[in-house]
Structures are given as structure tokens and as C-alpha cells.
């Protein structure tokens, strides 16, 4: 989970995740949204993949990135638990 929090700490990576929330996108389409060098963006993609937040699928010369919602939901649940905002099952007292 530490890798996930590290990945989310960077605003560029958070913006990439927001873009992927709408639809899967190619690396080129994502790169058009940023004024960053390709090696810099590749580093961000590597961090996101390592954290399990995105998956990458090669189609010919194109890499298509997708948001991995299950990892994102697990992270959100952990944050809600830390913040004490997680819902308790009905009938159960904290």
C-alpha cells in the first residue's frame, strides 16, 4: 500500500488517473495533456504500474493504459478507515 500512497502523492500522477477515470488512453494521448518530456512521463507511468493503479496493454506500437479501480477502491477504503469515516456494518457498534 505504501507504493500506492507514494504514487498518489504526485499531482501529475493524480491527473493521469483522473484522465484514465473517463476512459482508457494511449501513452501518446496522455502525453498531449502535459508539457513534460517523454522520459519523465514514462517514469510516472512506471510508478503508477508498480503501484498497481494502472495496467498497460501493448497493441502494436501503442501502449493503452487503464485505471485499475480495484486498487484505487482498496486505497480509498484504507484512507477512510484511517480517517474514521468507514461505515460500520448495521447492528455493529464500534
N, C-alpha and C positions, 0 to 999 in steps of 0.2 A: 504494500500500500504506500510505502514511502516513495517509490518511483512515481506513483500516480500523483501524489501531492507535489513532488518536485516538478513534474510536467505541467501541472496546473498553475504553478507559481509564475509562469512566464506569460505576459499579455499576448505575445504573438501566438503562442500555442493555444491560448484560450480562444483567440479569434479564429484560428484554423478549426477548432472544434465547433464553434458557432456556425461556420460556413458548412461544415460537414453535417450538422444537425438537419439542414434542409434537404441535402441530397449528397450522394457520393460524388466526388470530384477528382479529376486528374491532377497530377502534380503541377502541370502547366497552368490549368485553370486557377488553382490556388495561388500559384506564383504571381499571376496577374494582379492579385489583390494586395500585393506587398511590394514595397520598394527595398527589397533585400537581395543580396547575391544568392545565386542558386546553392552554393555550398552551405550558406547559413540556413536556408530553408531546409535543405537536406538534413542538417543537424537537428532541426526542430522535428522533422518527420521521424527521425531515428529515435528521439526521446519519446515521442508520442507512441510509436510502435513498441518500444521497450516497456513502456508503462501499461501496454495493452489497451490504450484508449482508442487506437485506430488500427485497422487492418489494411493491408496493401495487397492489391491483386494486379499482377502484370498482364496486360493484354497487348501483345506485340511489343511496341516500343513505349507504350503508355503505361503508367502506374496509376491505378484507380484507388483512391483512399476512401474508407468508410468509417464512420463513427461506430465504436463498439459500445452500445448502450448498456450492456450488462455490467461492464467495468465502471462506467460512469454512474450507474444506479447504485452499485455497491459502495462507491466512494461517497456519494451523496448520503447514503444511509449511515455510513460511519461518521460523517460530519454532523448529521442530525443527532446521532447518539451522543457525540461529544458535547454538542450544544444543549442537550437535554430536551430536544424538540421531537424526538422519535415518539411515535404513537405507541401506547401500550395496548396489548390485546384487550378486548372487552372483558370485564369481570376480573381483571388482574390489577392489583394495586402495586405501585412502585415500592 
